[in-house]
Amino acid sequence: MESIKVRQHVGQDGILHLDLPVGVTELDLEVMVIYQPVRSVIANDRSSLADLYGICADDPITLDEQGISEALDDELVGAFD
């Protein structure tokens, strides 16, 4: 079983276009779709600083005598996947 995560727009016709990876042809597939609406990003739609306040409350920046602690870099594997 393989999974693919995509972000697509569904128009008024209700049709979702899904491109599968190269090589996935001439196969019978069982497909399950789980969808979640996302907030559209518009160039003029910017969050205010007040909207961002407190987003790092559970992961505070740690400072030591030399500045920002390098221990913060130790657990970044997979953080941006």
NUMAR-718265 format. One record per atom (N, C-alpha, C): residue number from 1; residue in one letter; atom name; x, y, z. Coordinates in Angstrom, 3 decimals, padded with zeros to 6 digits, always signed. Layout:
<drenbas>
(NUM,"A","CA",(X,Y,Z))
...
</drenbas>
This chain:
<drenbas>
(1,"M","N",(+000.858,-001.170,+000.000))
(1,"M","CA",(+000.000,+000.000,+000.000))
(1,"M","C",(+000.902,+001.230,+000.000))
(2,"E","N",(+000.583,+002.184,-000.839))
(2,"E","CA",(+001.317,+003.439,-000.948))
(2,"E","C",(+000.360,+004.574,-000.616))
(3,"S","N",(+000.908,+005.685,-000.131))
(3,"S","CA",(+000.060,+006.854,+000.119))
(3,"S","C",(+000.642,+008.059,-000.607))
(4,"I","N",(-000.235,+008.938,-001.033))
(4,"I","CA",(+000.138,+010.151,-001.746))
(4,"I","C",(-000.615,+011.300,-001.100))
(5,"K","N",(+000.089,+012.379,-000.797))
(5,"K","CA",(-000.564,+013.556,-000.248))
(5,"K","C",(-000.495,+014.661,-001.304))
(6,"V","N",(-001.637,+015.208,-001.660))
(6,"V","CA",(-001.697,+016.253,-002.677))
(6,"V","C",(-002.569,+017.395,-002.184))
(7,"R","N",(-002.377,+018.553,-002.778))
(7,"R","CA",(-003.249,+019.700,-002.539))
(7,"R","C",(-003.786,+020.111,-003.897))
(8,"Q","N",(-005.076,+019.952,-004.085))
(8,"Q","CA",(-005.723,+020.230,-005.364))
(8,"Q","C",(-006.953,+021.104,-005.132))
(9,"H","N",(-007.408,+021.731,-006.186))
(9,"H","CA",(-008.628,+022.532,-006.136))
(9,"H","C",(-009.755,+021.740,-006.791))
(10,"V","N",(-010.894,+021.690,-006.132))
(10,"V","CA",(-012.084,+021.059,-006.691))
(10,"V","C",(-013.016,+022.173,-007.135))
(11,"G","N",(-013.321,+022.219,-008.416))
(11,"G","CA",(-014.173,+023.266,-008.961))
(11,"G","C",(-015.649,+023.015,-008.671))
(12,"Q","N",(-016.490,+023.833,-009.288))
(12,"Q","CA",(-017.934,+023.726,-009.081))
(12,"Q","C",(-018.489,+022.403,-009.588))
(13,"D","N",(-017.761,+021.754,-010.493))
(13,"D","CA",(-018.227,+020.471,-011.024))
(13,"D","C",(-018.001,+019.323,-010.042))
(14,"G","N",(-017.220,+019.560,-008.976))
(14,"G","CA",(-016.974,+018.538,-007.960))
(14,"G","C",(-015.966,+017.486,-008.364))
(15,"I","N",(-015.218,+017.731,-009.423))
(15,"I","CA",(-014.255,+016.739,-009.910))
(15,"I","C",(-012.871,+017.017,-009.329))
(16,"L","N",(-012.277,+015.993,-008.745))
(16,"L","CA",(-010.914,+016.058,-008.220))
(16,"L","C",(-009.999,+015.358,-009.213))
(17,"H","N",(-008.971,+016.047,-009.671))
(17,"H","CA",(-008.005,+015.464,-010.609))
(17,"H","C",(-006.825,+014.938,-009.800))
(18,"L","N",(-006.503,+013.668,-009.964))
(18,"L","CA",(-005.419,+013.036,-009.214))
(18,"L","C",(-004.442,+012.395,-010.179))
(19,"D","N",(-003.193,+012.885,-010.219))
(19,"D","CA",(-002.145,+012.290,-011.034))
(19,"D","C",(-001.384,+011.279,-010.189))
(20,"L","N",(-001.229,+010.071,-010.705))
(20,"L","CA",(-000.474,+009.031,-010.015))
(20,"L","C",(+000.951,+009.005,-010.528))
(21,"P","N",(+001.882,+008.478,-009.730))
(21,"P","CA",(+003.290,+008.441,-010.141))
(21,"P","C",(+003.494,+007.633,-011.427))
(22,"V","N",(+004.582,+007.937,-012.112))
(22,"V","CA",(+004.954,+007.209,-013.327))
(22,"V","C",(+005.075,+005.727,-012.987))
(23,"G","N",(+004.577,+004.901,-013.829))
(23,"G","CA",(+004.668,+003.455,-013.606))
(23,"G","C",(+003.411,+002.857,-013.015))
(24,"V","N",(+002.517,+003.688,-012.520))
(24,"V","CA",(+001.253,+003.179,-011.989))
(24,"V","C",(+000.246,+003.199,-013.139))
(25,"T","N",(+000.355,+002.194,-013.992))
(25,"T","CA",(-000.538,+002.059,-015.135))
(25,"T","C",(-000.931,+000.599,-015.292))
(26,"E","N",(-002.022,+000.391,-015.965))
(26,"E","CA",(-002.500,-000.967,-016.247))
(26,"E","C",(-002.603,-001.801,-014.974))
(27,"L","N",(-003.131,-001.186,-013.902))
(27,"L","CA",(-003.298,-001.878,-012.620))
(27,"L","C",(-004.718,-001.672,-012.120))
(28,"D","N",(-005.242,-002.643,-011.406))
(28,"D","CA",(-006.475,-002.444,-010.665))
(28,"D","C",(-006.077,-001.874,-009.317))
(29,"L","N",(-006.684,-000.768,-008.919))
(29,"L","CA",(-006.343,-000.112,-007.659))
(29,"L","C",(-007.568,+000.014,-006.773))
(30,"E","N",(-007.344,-000.073,-005.492))
(30,"E","CA",(-008.358,+000.286,-004.513))
(30,"E","C",(-007.901,+001.617,-003.929))
(31,"V","N",(-008.754,+002.629,-003.988))
(31,"V","CA",(-008.381,+003.983,-003.586))
(31,"V","C",(-009.319,+004.452,-002.489))
(32,"M","N",(-008.749,+005.052,-001.439))
(32,"M","CA",(-009.536,+005.668,-000.381))
(32,"M","C",(-009.158,+007.144,-000.340))
(33,"V","N",(-010.146,+008.024,-000.343))
(33,"V","CA",(-009.900,+009.459,-000.321))
(33,"V","C",(-010.363,+010.014,+001.014))
(34,"I","N",(-009.456,+010.670,+001.700))
(34,"I","CA",(-009.766,+011.384,+002.936))
(34,"I","C",(-009.445,+012.841,+002.651))
(35,"Y","N",(-010.414,+013.717,+002.778))
(35,"Y","CA",(-010.148,+015.106,+002.420))
(35,"Y","C",(-010.332,+016.037,+003.608))
(36,"Q","N",(-009.620,+017.149,+003.545))
(36,"Q","CA",(-009.692,+018.180,+004.573))
(36,"Q","C",(-009.568,+019.527,+003.870))
(37,"P","N",(-010.558,+020.391,+004.011))
(37,"P","CA",(-010.460,+021.713,+003.392))
(37,"P","C",(-009.269,+022.484,+003.961))
(38,"V","N",(-008.587,+023.245,+003.104))
(38,"V","CA",(-007.462,+024.066,+003.532))
(38,"V","C",(-007.805,+025.528,+003.286))
(39,"R","N",(-007.251,+026.367,+004.100))
(39,"R","CA",(-007.449,+027.802,+003.946))
(39,"R","C",(-006.649,+028.266,+002.741))
(40,"S","N",(-007.309,+028.930,+001.809))
(40,"S","CA",(-006.593,+029.398,+000.627))
(40,"S","C",(-005.711,+030.575,+001.000))
(41,"V","N",(-004.564,+030.645,+000.349))
(41,"V","CA",(-003.608,+031.713,+000.604))
(41,"V","C",(-003.746,+032.741,-000.509))
(42,"I","N",(-004.106,+033.944,-000.136))
(42,"I","CA",(-004.248,+035.044,-001.082))
(42,"I","C",(-003.138,+036.033,-000.781))
(43,"A","N",(-002.551,+036.636,-001.801))
(43,"A","CA",(-001.404,+037.534,-001.620))
(43,"A","C",(-001.693,+038.637,-000.610))
(44,"N","N",(-002.906,+039.148,-000.576))
(44,"N","CA",(-003.227,+040.237,+000.347))
(44,"N","C",(-003.716,+039.740,+001.696))
(45,"D","N",(-003.825,+038.421,+001.878))
(45,"D","CA",(-004.316,+037.847,+003.128))
(45,"D","C",(-003.122,+037.511,+004.016))
(46,"R","N",(-002.776,+038.408,+004.891))
(46,"R","CA",(-001.619,+038.195,+005.766))
(46,"R","C",(-002.075,+038.119,+007.212))
(47,"S","N",(-001.490,+037.190,+007.939))
(47,"S","CA",(-001.804,+037.066,+009.354))
(47,"S","C",(-001.171,+038.230,+010.101))
(48,"S","N",(-001.870,+038.681,+011.104))
(48,"S","CA",(-001.295,+039.740,+011.927))
(48,"S","C",(-000.407,+039.099,+012.989))
(49,"L","N",(+000.421,+039.890,+013.603))
(49,"L","CA",(+001.287,+039.396,+014.664))
(49,"L","C",(+000.454,+038.831,+015.812))
(50,"A","N",(-000.686,+039.413,+016.066))
(50,"A","CA",(-001.567,+038.926,+017.131))
(50,"A","C",(-002.041,+037.496,+016.842))
(51,"D","N",(-002.236,+037.155,+015.556))
(51,"D","CA",(-002.650,+035.793,+015.198))
(51,"D","C",(-001.562,+034.772,+015.496))
(52,"L","N",(-000.312,+035.202,+015.457))
(52,"L","CA",(+000.812,+034.295,+015.659))
(52,"L","C",(+001.261,+034.194,+017.113))
(53,"Y","N",(+000.748,+035.070,+017.968))
(53,"Y","CA",(+001.173,+035.098,+019.366))
(53,"Y","C",(+000.892,+033.758,+020.046))
(54,"G","N",(+001.906,+033.194,+020.662))
(54,"G","CA",(+001.753,+031.980,+021.454))
(54,"G","C",(+001.916,+030.683,+020.696))
(55,"I","N",(+002.218,+030.723,+019.381))
(55,"I","CA",(+002.296,+029.481,+018.625))
(55,"I","C",(+003.484,+028.619,+019.029))
(56,"C","N",(+004.483,+029.206,+019.671))
(56,"C","CA",(+005.661,+028.445,+020.109))
(56,"C","C",(+005.655,+028.210,+021.619))
(57,"A","N",(+004.526,+028.367,+022.251))
(57,"A","CA",(+004.458,+028.249,+023.708))
(57,"A","C",(+004.891,+026.868,+024.196))
(58,"D","N",(+004.628,+025.825,+023.403))
(58,"D","CA",(+004.994,+024.471,+023.809))
(58,"D","C",(+006.418,+024.099,+023.416))
(59,"D","N",(+007.106,+024.958,+022.674))
(59,"D","CA",(+008.460,+024.682,+022.212))
(59,"D","C",(+009.289,+025.968,+022.311))
(60,"P","N",(+009.557,+026.422,+023.526))
(60,"P","CA",(+010.245,+027.706,+023.689))
(60,"P","C",(+011.697,+027.659,+023.229))
(61,"I","N",(+012.224,+028.808,+022.836))
(61,"I","CA",(+013.630,+028.932,+022.462))
(61,"I","C",(+014.457,+029.005,+023.743))
(62,"T","N",(+015.497,+028.159,+023.826))
(62,"T","CA",(+016.326,+028.085,+025.016))
(62,"T","C",(+017.619,+028.859,+024.780))
(63,"L","N",(+017.951,+029.754,+025.687))
(63,"L","CA",(+019.180,+030.540,+025.582))
(63,"L","C",(+020.148,+030.136,+026.679))
(64,"D","N",(+021.446,+030.161,+026.360))
(64,"D","CA",(+022.471,+029.966,+027.366))
(64,"D","C",(+023.434,+031.148,+027.306))
(65,"E","N",(+024.592,+031.050,+027.939))
(65,"E","CA",(+025.527,+032.176,+027.970))
(65,"E","C",(+026.011,+032.572,+026.575))
(66,"Q","N",(+026.087,+031.604,+025.654))
(66,"Q","CA",(+026.572,+031.876,+024.304))
(66,"Q","C",(+025.455,+032.276,+023.337))
(67,"G","N",(+024.224,+032.253,+023.762))
(67,"G","CA",(+023.103,+032.596,+022.888))
(67,"G","C",(+022.132,+031.439,+022.791))
(68,"I","N",(+021.657,+031.171,+021.600))
(68,"I","CA",(+020.688,+030.098,+021.393))
(68,"I","C",(+021.370,+028.745,+021.554))
(69,"S","N",(+020.748,+027.866,+022.305))
(69,"S","CA",(+021.305,+026.552,+022.589))
(69,"S","C",(+021.380,+025.692,+021.326))
(70,"E","N",(+022.550,+025.089,+021.065))
(70,"E","CA",(+022.718,+024.233,+019.906))
(70,"E","C",(+021.996,+022.905,+020.086))
(71,"A","N",(+021.568,+022.593,+021.297))
(71,"A","CA",(+020.820,+021.359,+021.527))
(71,"A","C",(+019.496,+021.379,+020.776))
(72,"L","N",(+019.038,+022.562,+020.382))
(72,"L","CA",(+017.797,+022.651,+019.625))
(72,"L","C",(+017.923,+022.010,+018.250))
(73,"D","N",(+019.125,+021.951,+017.689))
(73,"D","CA",(+019.329,+021.382,+016.363))
(73,"D","C",(+019.395,+019.861,+016.370))
(74,"D","N",(+019.495,+019.233,+017.546))
(74,"D","CA",(+019.696,+017.794,+017.618))
(74,"D","C",(+018.504,+016.986,+017.141))
(75,"E","N",(+017.284,+017.476,+017.310))
(75,"E","CA",(+016.098,+016.677,+017.009))
(75,"E","C",(+015.352,+017.182,+015.775))
(76,"L","N",(+016.052,+017.667,+014.768))
(76,"L","CA",(+015.392,+018.206,+013.590))
(76,"L","C",(+015.178,+017.160,+012.490))
(77,"V","N",(+015.682,+015.947,+012.672))
(77,"V","CA",(+015.514,+014.920,+011.647))
(77,"V","C",(+014.029,+014.649,+011.475))
(78,"G","N",(+013.538,+014.823,+010.259))
(78,"G","CA",(+012.135,+014.570,+009.950))
(78,"G","C",(+011.199,+015.717,+010.302))
(79,"A","N",(+011.727,+016.809,+010.852))
(79,"A","CA",(+010.868,+017.919,+011.270))
(79,"A","C",(+010.197,+018.614,+010.110))
(80,"F","N",(+010.791,+018.566,+008.930))
(80,"F","CA",(+010.250,+019.291,+007.785))
(80,"F","C",(+009.748,+018.356,+006.696))
(81,"D","N",(+009.464,+017.109,+007.031))
(81,"D","CA",(+008.955,+016.146,+006.043))
(81,"D","C",(+007.490,+016.379,+005.780))
</drenbas>
